[in-house]
Amino acid sequence: MAGAPAVARAQTPEPPVVASVGTTPQGQPMGQSFLGVSLEYNALHIYTGRDPRHVDPVLIQLLRNLDPGQTPVVRIGGNSADFSWWPIKGTLPPVGVRYALTNGWVRMTRAFAAKLRAKLIMGLNLAGGRPAIAAAEARAFLSGINRQYLDGFEIGNEPDLYPTSVWYHDRKGRQFFARPPTYDFTSYLLDVARWRSALPPLTFIGPALAQLTWLDNIDQIRAAEPGLPMVTVHRYPLRACPTPATSPQFATIPNLLSDTSGTGMADRMVPFISLVHSRGILFRVDELNSVSCSGKRGVSDTFASALWMLDTLFALAQVGVDSVNVHTLPGAGYELFTISHKKNVWSAFVHPEYYAMLMFAQAFPPGAHLLPVSEPAGPVKIWATQAPDGHTRVVIINKDPTNVQTAQVTVPGSGGPATLDWLRAPSVLATSGVTLGSQSFGSATRSGLLQPAELPPITAAGGTYSVELPPASAVMLTQ
């Protein structure tokens, strides 16, 4: 059991943030399997291991924590979808393909899905320019993983960036792109038609977009794919790729903690979500994290990313996103957990963002509704839910890295006893020492579980709860 870290107080107290929680539920209830992860083809074994008889139990538990009692949805794809292939006898791979899938990989993936009781979203190679490659992959997945574990297939990864994002470098360092500069949405639809004619019958979802503008063509997508059940997009508010330091997308902690990167990012999606939903199609952000291009050390691996993640997941749910997959990649700045396997013992170091995901899952269980919150603008963000279990939960986030903030929150029916579940770290820059409910996974967890914590009680005064939040911290009040 880890004690709460000491946090320095500000010299001058800030005026209290006065907020009230309404009684009328907003939007749709939280659906099943809202929160999952996204993994890469060539890195899957680092998380799961290579022996189908012994799937990494720590990974399984960490993923189950995010969807307790549900059917987790795991997306396997990302950039690796377009540089992987299922070897075809007598055929050389396209030059940009550099990872070969095997029977062992398929068996391991099936064992992982079975152990987790998961559904998988699988990416198929589009960048390689050969429908036969995607068809070979699909047949291998359908026969080897089994349809019961497959939620659907994406064709390609971020095809809207094919003309501008480098697919591979040759031995002389020259850059090559998956498609010419003239490649556009119409070209993509023609590609999909070619690929679909070669593929076995399967559920197509997509288009796995980096940008949102192609969704203006949703009617054309639906006409080409009348059975399309789900649209998928990717979101990273900041960039680790070359970006001007003056850009709001430049990877810094102040930019990450700004509303532009959280609620602002979600609000910009609203027209597209409404358009997709109006056509009876689900909207999934199946690749999400703080900083693109594998993240940035000192930003995407810090406790600041946890505060961003917690706020952003609520914001995405509020604007109508149906489900989310948070991307993780071994060695990336935004990795959720670092897995170790030594002498047949699995363990994991859990990074700050995962703690935030866990708090969100606890605060917003299936069937719960968001409640309206009246609050002033500023670094303190407040979210409230009402769950089928009868509990009202209020999450208060202090994004101010230096100042203590006091929140005075009036909750419907307040006056009864409540508890506080704290999310804290030594500082906004911390990459370790994170605690949730005073508990920590420590430097290496062998179980993937946090021990139950004895949560401190709080009582309302005059119908209002007053909570003092240390700099860069969050708390869940449960009534």
C-alpha positions, -999 to +999 in steps of 0.1 A: +000+000+000+015+033-011+009+065+008-003+097-009+027+117-021+035+150-006+026+180-028+037+215-022+010+241-016+007+273-035+018+305-017-015+323-024-047+303-023-069+304-054-105+315-050-128+284-048-144+269-078-181+268-072-200+242-092-234+224-092-244+191-106-278+189-123-304+161-120-314+155-156-293+128-173-276+138-206-271+118-238-272+081-242-262+057-214-227+044-213-226+014-236-208-019-232-171-021-240-165+016-244-128+015-235-102-007-251-067-006-264-050-006-298-019-027-305+005-031-334+010-064-354+047-065-349+045-058-312+017-080-301+040-108-289+059-084-266+027-080-247+012-115-250+042-137-252+047-164-279+033-194-262-005-198-268-007-220-237+006-193-215-008-159-225+006-131-203-018-130-173-008-095-162-018-081-196-051-100-195-059-085-160-049-050-169-072-051-199-100-067-180-098-039-154-109-014-180-140-034-191-150-055-160-175-082-169-177-070-205-164-081-239-132-060-245-127-048-281-090-048-290-079-032-323-048-046-340-034-024-367-018+010-368+011+016-391+021-020-389-011-030-407+004-015-439+039-031-435+027-066-426+016-094-448+007-131-449+034-147-471+021-160-504+040-189-519+060-179-549+053-142-543+077-114-532+062-088-508+060-052-518+091-033-510+075-015-480+064-047-464+088-058-437+069-080-412+057-115-420+028-130-402+030-167-393+009-195-381+024-190-347+013-154-347-022-164-356-024-191-329-011-166-303-036-140-313-064-165-310-052-176-276-050-139-265-086-132-277-099-164-261-083-157-228-095-121-227-129-131-242-124-102-266-135-091-300-107-080-324-107-052-350-080-063-375-063-040-400-056-054-436-028-042-458-038-015-483-006+005-488+011-025-505-012-020-535-020-057-539-055-069-530-042-105-529-021-097-499-051-084-479-071-115-491-044-138-478-044-121-445-082-121-441-084-159-449-056-166-424-074-146-397-108-161-404-096-196-403-069-193-376-084-168-352-120-177-358-150-154-365-162-155-330-133-133-319-134-109-349-154-077-347-144-065-381-117-056-406-102-022-415-087-019-450-055+001-445-044+026-419-049+063-423-053+062-461-060+099-462-023+104-454-010+080-480+001+108-504+019+128-476+031+103-450+063+083-458+056+046-461+092+035-462+128+045-470+151+026-493+187+018-486+198+052-499+175+069-475+150+080-502+114+084-492+086+065-508+049+071-503+020+045-505+001+065-531+008+094-555+000+131-546-033+128-566-047+101-543-080+113-528-112+100-514-125+089-548-092+070-553-097+053-519-132+041-527-119+026-560-092+008-539-118-005-515-139-018-543-109-037-557-099-051-523-135-061-515-138-081-547-107-101-537-116-106-500-137-133-485-170-123-469-163-102-438-174-072-418-158-041-431-154-011-408-133+021-413-119+041-429-094+044-400-088+081-408-062+104-395-083+135-404-120+139-403-128+157-436-133+125-456-163+118-434-182+145-453-185+118-479-202+093-455-231+088-480-206+076-506-189+053-481-222+039-471-233+034-507-201+015-514-204-004-481-242-006-473-235-029-443-209-006-427-217-008-389-190+015-376-168+044-387-133+045-372-110+076-368-077+084-350-071+113-327-038+128-313-040+164-302-002+169-303+026+159-326+062+147-319+069+149-356+085+181-368+061+209-357+067+246-352+072+254-315+045+281-319+019+256-330-008+245-305+000+210-316+037+213-305+042+187-277+045+205-244+027+200-211+009+234-212-004+225-247-015+190-235-033+204-205-051+232-225-087+228-233-078+228-270-063+193-265-091+178-245-127+192-247-117+213-277-106+182-296-138+165-288-160+195-297-144+197-331-156+162-338-193+170-331-204+177-367-189+145-380-202+124-351-237+138-358-234+131-395-223+095-390-250+088-363-277+103-386-269+075-410-273+048-383-236+041-380-215+039-348-185+062-343-153+047-328-120+065-321-100+033-325-066+049-321-062+076-294-034+090-274-017+123-264+011+128-289+015+113-324+047+099-339+053+076-310+049+103-284+074+126-267+093+118-235+087+144-208+052+150-221+033+119-231+048+097-204+042+122-175+013+125-151+001+154-172-009+128-198-031+111-171-049+143-164-054+148-201-066+113-206-092+114-178-106+147-190-106+137-227-124+103-222-152+121-205-153+148-233-154+121-260-183+103-243-201+136-239-200+144-276-213+110-286-183+089-294-195+053-290-162+037-281-124+043-278-092+023-282-061+039-266-030+031-286+000+016-269+034+006-284+065-008-267+090+019-263+067+047-273+065+078-251+027+071-246+030+034-237+004+023-212+024-005-196+059-019-201+058-057-200+086-079-186+090-116-188+119-132-169+123-167-157+086-175-166+074-146-145+053-119-161+053-084-147+044-049-158+053-013-150+021+007-154+024+042-168+004+072-157-022+072-185-034+038-175-043+050-140-065+076-156-082+051-178-089+030-147-105+059-128-127+067-159-139+031-161-148+032-124-165+066-127-185+058-158-197+022-158-221+007-184-256+021-181-245+053-164-254+087-177-236+120-176-251+146-155-249+183-164-224+204-144-224+241-140-189+253-135-167+283-143-140+281-170-105+275-157-080+247-149-106+227-128-128+203-148-157+186-133-176+156-146-205+138-130-223+105-137-254+087-123-251+049-125-276+021-124-262+011-090-278+043-076-244+061-070-236+096-082-199+100-090-182+134-095-147+135-109-128+167-102-096+174-121-071+201-112-050+207-143-031+236-126+004+222-121+014+247-094-017+258-074-040+242-049-076+245-061-107+242-039-139+229-055-172+235-038-197+212-055-234+208-049-246+174-058-283+163-061-294+148-029-262+158-012-259+158+025-253+121+029-219+104+034-196+102+004-160+089-003-130+104-021-108+083-044-077+103-053-056+101-084-022+117-076+015+118-084+045+136-070+042+163-097+028+170-131+062+159-145+062+125-127+066+094-147+062+071-117+048+072-082+012+075-094-015+063-069-052+057-073-071+055-041-037+056-023-028+023-041-001+018-067+010-009-091+045+000-080+076-006-101+064-040-112+030-056-108+027-094-111-010-095-108-023-064-127-046-057-098-047-028-073-056-038-037-089-024-024-084+009-007-100+023+023-114+056+009-116+087+031-151+099+038-164+134+032-196+151+043-215+179+028-219+213+046-251+230+037-256+207+008-222+213-007-190+192-007-158+212-004-127+194-018-092+208-017-072+195-047-034+196-047-017+208-079-020+184-108-044+159-092-079+144-096-105+130-073-136+109-076-164+117-051-189+089-048-222+095-031 
